[in-house]
Amino acid sequence: MAQTLASAPPPMNKGFFSRISSYIFDIRFLGVIVQIAFIAIVILGVRTLGGNFAQNAGKLGRAQFICRDGSFSYRCAYDFMDGNAGFDISDPPLEYKTTDSFWWALWNGIINTFRVGILALIATTILGTLAGIARLSDNWLLSKVALVYVEITRNTPVLVQLLLLYFSVVLALPDIREAIQPFGLPIFLSNRGLSIPWPEFMSSAPIWLAFLILG
């Protein structure tokens, strides 16, 4: 008695799916997709900001952008920056008075930011170099201390570090009237910051410099 065997189904063609999966998981393909998504997010963000600006400008009214000469421009909304600032700056890099404009106060703030940034770059470069040298040292204790410092600073959010330093160090320092002088040097450390003596050039400074050079 003859038995009829059912024919087996043809094997599925896996070539197409393997090619698709290889494209999806290819690092170059993923890189292109991420770049396209980033560009799309930037365009969407600019479009959203522009729409919000136009909407808020419409709510403020046209009178907000009328210039002093009667013309209409968005830049005239910043005319108030020409008025008196009315506040003081504790350490202005340029000559500053409370009667100066907001623009001048902003310029002083920008210069102060650059000063702090440059000093921070120099200090962190020196500190990072010393930490790297200590990490490679043959001294076991010094190497482990450097390792702990590196791991804490690398794996802790900067905001947490700033809050910890502010509440545990800055607020713990004495008042400016009881400032600390490290090693008896003319450096004053308080909760207002670090004060270092610095020469202040007056109008007669060039004359005295000329006497020192020529004399």
Secondary structure, DSSP 8 states (H G I E B T S, - for coil): --------------HHHHHHHHHHT-HHHHHHHHHHHHHHHHHHHHHHHHHHHHHHHHHH-GGGGB-TTS-B-GGGGGGGGGSB-----SS-SS---TTSBHHHHHHHHHHHHHHHHHHHHHHHHHHHHHHHHHHT-S-HHHHHHHHHHHHHHHHS-HHHHHHHHIIIIITTS--GGG-B-GGG-S-EEETTEEE-------TTHHHHHHHHHH-
